[in-house]
Amino acid sequence: MKLPNGYGSVTKLSGKRRRPYVVKRSVGWDADEEQEKASRKYEIIGYAATRAEGLQMLAEYNSNPYDIEGGKLTFAEVYDKWSKEKFPTVSDSSKKSYESSFNICKPLHGRVFSKLKLSDLQSLVDECGKNYPMIKKVKILLNQMYDYAVKYDWCGKDYSQFVNIQKHAGKNPGKHEKKKLTKEQVDLIWKHAEDKDAQLVLMMIYSGVRIAEMLALKKEDIDLEKQCFKVVASKTENGIRTVPIADKVLDFFKNRYQDSNSEYLIHNTSGGPMSYDAYKDHFQNLMNDLGIEDRTPYCTRHTCASMLYSAKIDQTTVKKIMGHGGSMSLTERVYTHPDVEELLDAINKI
């Protein structure tokens, strides 16, 4: 069947090839003045395994023409170009959100953007294993990247608008039940308090800090005489706080303070801050050795909060120690400033 003039062509190449059919279109003529003749110039749209596939490719291109060179860009290359325009106009937190969403899209990074179909995008969100709020952020990124690619004629159709994320609403596959260590389990850890891994877990339990806060703690922010330390970087505004060091774990803090020249209290062998993965390994090894099952590193924080409430510590003091800003009233956030002695008295009751 003869194709219309200017429509393009599908031609089979010689030799053994996985995709032997070249799909191309004419973009003008090259003149050879010496030979007094001209030859047609072609632009390659793509390659196909069969003639039928090539004709489909040609039909899709003619239905929604796009810039062929731009149409060769990978997902990662489109993101790179888009982000260079977008990032100067947004906040640092927005940049981090986009970067996290891009990392979730890793299965698409090396794929040609213009060749992606709805099924590719839908499979990504269905199989990424993230909770609904994170999937919404991925959808926002896809929407913006497709808007950008369509604007520059790098693809013929915006499939992102058809991605269905509503079926994931309310679901959180990565959520862990907030389990705490029982009194018996805490007592068991105390029986192994000569072990440095046990000491570290006890330091976490009797301070209630987030893991990232403890791992980022520098010696310059610790006052051993007053038995407290300052959290200077946290995930929330109310996380910036003074934390008391309970009498029970003061010696553990002193030993780690003096055991090296590292600026970090909890450090790796080279003196830098210990990574979360390394801490998780220490925690899990201890739990395995003690036969404590089904607990995550985050349980130490839940354990501290539970112990404080069981000791009938007033809620405002608990929130101040734990850095629970979201549940504080305005009065609690602004007008209550318990001193270190009050916080220390509270933590020593558990």
C-alpha positions in Angstrom: 0.0 0.0 0.0 1.4 3.3 -1.1 1.6 5.9 1.7 0.5 9.5 1.1 3.2 12.0 0.0 4.9 13.6 3.0 3.5 10.9 5.4 6.8 9.1 5.8 8.0 5.6 5.1 8.8 2.2 6.7 11.8 0.4 5.1 13.4 -2.9 6.0 17.2 -2.8 6.5 19.5 -5.6 5.3 21.2 -8.1 7.7 20.1 -9.7 10.9 18.7 -7.0 13.2 16.4 -7.2 16.2 14.4 -4.2 14.9 15.1 -4.2 11.2 12.4 -1.7 10.0 13.5 1.9 10.0 10.7 4.5 10.3 11.5 7.8 8.8 10.1 11.0 7.2 11.4 13.4 4.6 12.7 16.7 5.8 13.8 18.3 2.5 16.6 17.9 -0.1 20.4 18.0 -0.2 21.7 19.7 -3.3 24.9 18.5 -5.0 25.9 21.4 -7.3 28.8 19.6 -8.9 26.7 16.6 -9.9 23.7 18.9 -10.6 21.4 16.7 -8.6 19.6 16.6 -5.3 19.0 13.8 -2.8 16.2 13.6 -0.3 17.0 14.1 3.4 15.4 11.9 6.0 14.8 12.1 9.8 14.7 8.9 11.7 11.5 8.5 13.8 12.5 5.1 15.2 13.0 1.4 14.5 10.5 -1.4 14.7 10.6 -5.2 14.9 7.8 -5.6 12.2 6.4 -3.6 9.3 3.1 -3.4 11.1 4.8 -2.0 14.2 6.6 0.6 12.1 3.4 1.7 10.4 1.8 2.1 13.8 4.8 4.2 14.9 4.5 6.3 11.8 0.7 6.7 12.3 1.2 7.8 15.9 3.8 10.3 14.9 1.6 11.8 12.2 -1.3 12.0 14.6 0.7 13.9 17.2 3.9 15.1 15.6 6.8 15.7 18.1 10.3 16.9 17.9 12.2 13.8 16.9 15.5 14.6 18.5 13.7 15.6 21.7 11.7 12.4 21.3 14.9 10.4 21.9 15.4 11.8 25.4 15.2 9.4 28.3 12.9 9.9 31.3 16.0 11.0 33.3 17.1 13.4 30.6 13.7 15.1 30.5 13.7 15.3 34.3 17.2 16.9 34.2 16.1 19.6 31.7 12.8 20.2 33.5 14.4 20.5 37.0 16.9 23.0 35.7 14.0 25.3 34.9 11.8 24.4 37.8 14.1 24.2 40.8 15.2 27.9 40.8 11.5 28.8 41.3 10.6 26.5 44.3 11.7 26.0 47.9 14.3 23.6 49.1 11.6 21.3 50.6 9.8 21.2 47.2 13.1 20.3 45.6 13.5 17.4 48.0 10.0 16.2 47.4 10.5 16.2 43.6 13.9 14.4 44.0 12.2 11.7 46.2 9.5 11.3 43.6 12.1 11.0 40.8 13.9 8.3 42.8 10.7 6.3 43.0 10.5 6.5 39.2 13.8 4.7 38.9 12.4 1.9 36.7 11.6 4.6 34.0 14.9 6.5 34.2 16.6 4.8 31.2 13.4 4.5 29.1 12.8 6.9 26.1 10.2 9.4 27.4 8.2 9.7 24.2 7.8 5.9 24.1 6.2 5.5 27.5 2.6 4.4 27.6 -0.1 4.7 30.2 0.5 1.1 31.2 4.2 2.0 32.1 3.1 4.8 34.3 0.3 2.9 35.9 2.5 0.0 36.7 5.0 2.3 38.3 2.5 3.7 40.9 0.9 0.3 41.4 4.1 -1.5 42.2 6.2 1.1 43.9 5.0 0.1 47.4 4.6 3.6 48.6 1.8 5.1 50.6 -0.9 7.3 49.1 0.6 10.8 50.0 3.9 9.7 48.3 2.1 8.3 45.2 0.3 11.7 44.9 3.7 13.4 44.8 4.8 11.0 42.1 1.7 11.8 40.1 2.4 15.6 40.5 5.9 15.1 39.2 4.7 13.0 36.2 2.0 15.7 35.4 4.6 18.5 35.4 7.2 16.5 33.4 4.6 15.7 30.7 3.4 19.4 30.6 7.0 20.3 30.0 7.7 17.6 27.4 4.5 18.5 25.5 5.4 22.2 25.5 8.6 21.4 23.7 7.1 18.8 21.4 9.1 15.9 22.9 6.1 13.6 23.1 2.8 13.4 21.3 0.5 12.6 24.2 0.2 13.3 27.9 -0.5 9.9 29.5 0.1 11.1 33.1 -3.4 12.6 33.2 -4.9 9.1 33.0 -2.9 7.5 35.8 -5.3 6.3 38.4 -4.1 6.7 42.0 -7.4 6.8 43.8 -7.3 3.0 44.3 -4.3 3.6 46.6 -6.1 6.2 48.7 -6.0 5.4 52.4 -3.5 2.6 52.0 -0.1 2.6 53.6 1.8 -0.6 52.7 5.0 0.6 54.4 3.4 1.5 57.7 4.7 -0.3 60.8 2.5 -0.7 63.9 3.9 1.5 66.6 5.1 -1.3 69.0 6.9 -0.5 72.1 9.3 -2.6 74.2 7.6 -4.2 77.2 8.9 -3.7 80.7 10.3 -7.2 80.7 12.1 -6.6 77.4 13.7 -3.3 78.8 14.7 -5.2 81.9 16.3 -7.9 79.7 18.3 -5.2 77.8 19.5 -3.8 81.2 20.9 -7.2 82.1 23.2 -6.8 79.1 24.2 -3.2 79.8 27.9 -4.0 79.5 27.3 -4.4 75.8 27.8 -1.2 73.8 24.8 -2.0 71.5 22.6 -2.4 74.5 23.9 0.8 76.0 23.0 2.7 72.8 19.5 1.3 72.7 19.1 2.3 76.4 20.3 5.8 75.6 17.6 6.0 72.9 14.9 4.6 75.2 15.7 7.0 78.1 15.9 10.1 75.9 13.1 9.5 73.5 14.9 11.1 70.6 14.4 10.3 67.0 17.1 8.1 65.5 18.3 10.8 63.2 18.5 13.3 66.1 20.8 11.0 68.1 23.0 10.1 65.1 23.5 13.8 64.3 24.3 14.7 67.9 27.6 16.5 68.3 29.7 16.7 71.5 29.6 20.5 71.4 25.8 20.3 72.0 26.1 18.1 75.1 26.4 19.5 78.6 27.3 16.5 80.8 27.4 18.7 84.0 23.8 19.8 83.5 22.9 16.4 82.2 21.3 17.5 78.9 21.9 18.0 75.2 20.5 20.2 72.5 18.8 18.9 69.4 19.8 21.5 66.8 18.4 19.9 63.7 15.0 18.0 63.6 12.2 17.2 61.2 9.9 19.6 63.0 10.2 23.1 64.5 9.3 21.8 67.9 12.0 19.1 67.5 14.6 21.8 68.2 14.8 21.4 72.0 16.8 20.5 75.1 16.7 16.9 76.1 17.5 15.7 79.6 20.0 12.8 80.2 18.6 10.4 82.7 20.8 9.4 85.6 20.5 5.7 84.5 22.3 6.4 81.2 24.6 9.3 82.1 27.6 7.0 82.3 26.9 5.7 78.8 26.9 9.2 77.5 30.1 10.0 79.3 31.9 6.9 78.0 31.0 7.7 74.4 31.9 11.3 74.9 35.4 10.3 76.0 36.0 7.3 73.7 37.4 9.2 70.7 38.3 12.5 69.2 35.2 12.4 66.9 33.0 15.4 67.0 30.0 13.1 67.0 28.8 11.2 70.1 27.7 8.2 68.0 30.2 7.7 65.2 31.6 5.2 62.7 35.1 3.9 62.6 36.4 6.9 60.6 34.9 9.4 63.1 31.9 10.5 61.0 28.3 10.2 62.1 27.0 6.6 62.2 24.5 5.9 59.3 20.9 4.8 60.0 21.6 1.5 58.3 24.6 0.9 60.6 22.5 1.8 63.7 19.7 -0.5 62.4 22.2 -3.4 62.1 23.4 -2.8 65.7 19.8 -2.7 66.9 18.7 -5.8 65.1 21.8 -7.8 66.1 21.0 -7.0 69.8 17.3 -7.9 69.4 18.3 -11.2 67.7 20.8 -12.0 70.5 18.1 -11.3 73.2 15.4 -13.2 71.3 13.2 -10.1 71.0 11.1 -10.3 67.9 9.0 -8.0 65.8 10.5 -4.7 66.9 11.9 -1.9 64.7 14.5 0.7 65.7 11.7 3.3 66.1 10.2 1.3 69.1 12.7 3.0 71.5 10.9 6.4 71.0 7.5 4.8 71.5 8.8 3.1 74.6 10.0 6.3 76.1 6.7 8.0 75.5 4.8 5.1 77.0 7.0 5.0 80.1 6.6 8.8 80.7 2.8 8.5 80.5 2.9 5.5 82.8 4.9 7.5 85.3 2.1 10.1 85.1 4.3 12.9 83.8 2.2 15.8 82.7 1.5 15.9 78.9 3.2 19.3 78.3 6.5 18.0 79.8 6.2 14.8 77.8 5.7 16.8 74.6 8.7 19.0 75.4 11.0 16.0 76.0 9.8 14.2 72.9 9.6 17.2 70.6 5.9 16.5 69.8 4.9 19.9 68.4 2.0 18.8 66.3 -0.2 18.0 69.2 0.7 21.0 71.3 -1.7 23.8 72.0 -0.6 27.4 71.4 -0.2 27.9 75.1 2.0 24.9 75.4 4.2 25.9 72.5 4.6 29.5 73.4 4.1 30.0 77.2 5.5 26.9 78.8 9.3 26.7 79.2 10.2 24.0 81.7 13.9 24.3 82.8 16.4 21.4 82.5 15.8 20.5 86.2 12.1 19.9 85.6 12.8 17.8 82.5 15.5 15.8 84.3 13.2 15.2 87.2 10.6 13.8 84.8 12.9 11.5 82.8 14.4 10.1 86.0 10.9 8.9 87.0 10.9 6.2 84.3 
